[in-house]
Amino acid sequence: MMNLPIEWLFWTGLHITPWKLIGYTGALMFGGRWLVQFIASKRAGKPVIPRVFWYMSVLGSLMTLSYFLFSAKQDSVGVLQNLFPTFTALYSLYLDIQHRGWHRDKAGH
């Protein structure tokens, strides 16, 4: 079912499966984190990595990793490409929470 094209998109000429949609969303989220980082740094006037950057990294990596693991694609290159960033993003998020606490982005923190 997840490897079958989504019928309501046929009129567009696109044949996108649910797994491909997950992969696209993950890739956009993983790439979009740089826009978030750019905006935060521009506002702060210095290099800043907001916590949402790490959340987007983890979620984007997990989504693209899932696509390469479970879709009909099952591409080992894609698995390797996304496995390392998943663990490094999880570890960086863990360090961020340990260092700054859960509520770092609230006023007064």
C-alpha positions in Angstrom: 0.0 0.0 0.0 2.8 2.5 0.9 4.6 1.7 -2.4 1.5 2.2 -4.6 1.1 5.7 -6.2 -1.4 8.1 -4.6 -4.4 8.0 -7.0 -5.6 11.6 -6.3 -2.3 12.9 -7.7 -2.7 11.1 -11.0 -4.3 14.2 -12.6 -1.0 16.0 -12.1 0.9 13.4 -14.1 3.0 12.7 -10.9 3.1 9.2 -9.6 4.1 9.7 -5.9 3.8 6.9 -3.3 3.2 7.6 0.4 6.9 6.5 1.0 8.1 9.0 -1.5 6.0 11.7 0.1 7.7 10.8 3.5 11.1 11.0 1.8 10.4 14.3 0.1 9.1 15.8 3.4 12.1 14.5 5.3 14.5 15.9 2.7 12.7 19.3 2.8 12.8 19.4 6.6 16.5 18.4 6.7 17.4 21.0 4.1 15.0 23.6 5.6 16.8 23.6 8.9 19.5 25.7 7.3 17.0 28.4 6.6 15.9 28.3 10.2 19.5 28.6 11.3 20.1 31.5 8.9 17.1 33.4 10.2 18.0 32.9 13.8 21.6 34.0 13.2 20.5 37.1 11.2 18.2 38.1 14.1 20.9 37.5 16.7 23.7 39.1 14.7 25.9 36.2 15.4 26.0 32.4 14.6 23.1 30.7 16.4 21.7 27.2 16.3 18.2 27.2 17.7 16.8 24.0 19.2 14.3 23.7 16.3 17.3 23.1 14.1 18.1 19.9 16.0 14.4 18.8 16.0 14.3 19.3 12.2 17.6 17.4 11.8 16.3 14.4 13.8 12.9 14.3 12.2 14.2 14.9 8.7 16.9 12.3 9.1 14.5 9.7 10.5 12.0 10.3 7.7 14.5 10.0 4.9 16.1 7.0 6.6 12.7 5.4 6.8 12.1 6.0 3.1 15.4 4.3 2.2 14.8 1.4 4.6 11.2 0.6 4.1 10.1 1.8 0.7 10.5 -0.2 -2.5 13.7 1.8 -3.1 15.6 0.1 -0.2 18.8 1.9 -1.1 21.9 1.2 1.0 23.6 4.4 -0.1 20.6 6.4 1.2 20.6 4.4 4.5 24.3 5.1 5.1 23.8 8.8 4.0 21.1 9.3 6.6 22.1 7.0 9.5 25.1 9.1 10.7 23.2 12.4 10.7 20.4 10.8 12.7 22.7 9.8 15.5 24.7 13.0 15.5 21.5 15.1 15.5 20.1 13.1 18.4 23.3 13.5 20.3 23.5 17.2 19.6 19.8 17.6 20.8 20.7 15.6 23.9 23.7 17.9 24.6 21.6 21.0 24.0 19.0 19.9 26.5 21.6 18.9 29.0 23.5 22.2 28.7 20.6 24.6 28.4 17.6 22.7 29.9 14.2 22.1 28.3 13.0 25.7 28.3 16.1 27.5 26.8 14.1 29.6 24.3 11.7 31.1 26.8 12.3 34.6 28.1 14.8 34.8 30.9 16.8 31.7 29.8 
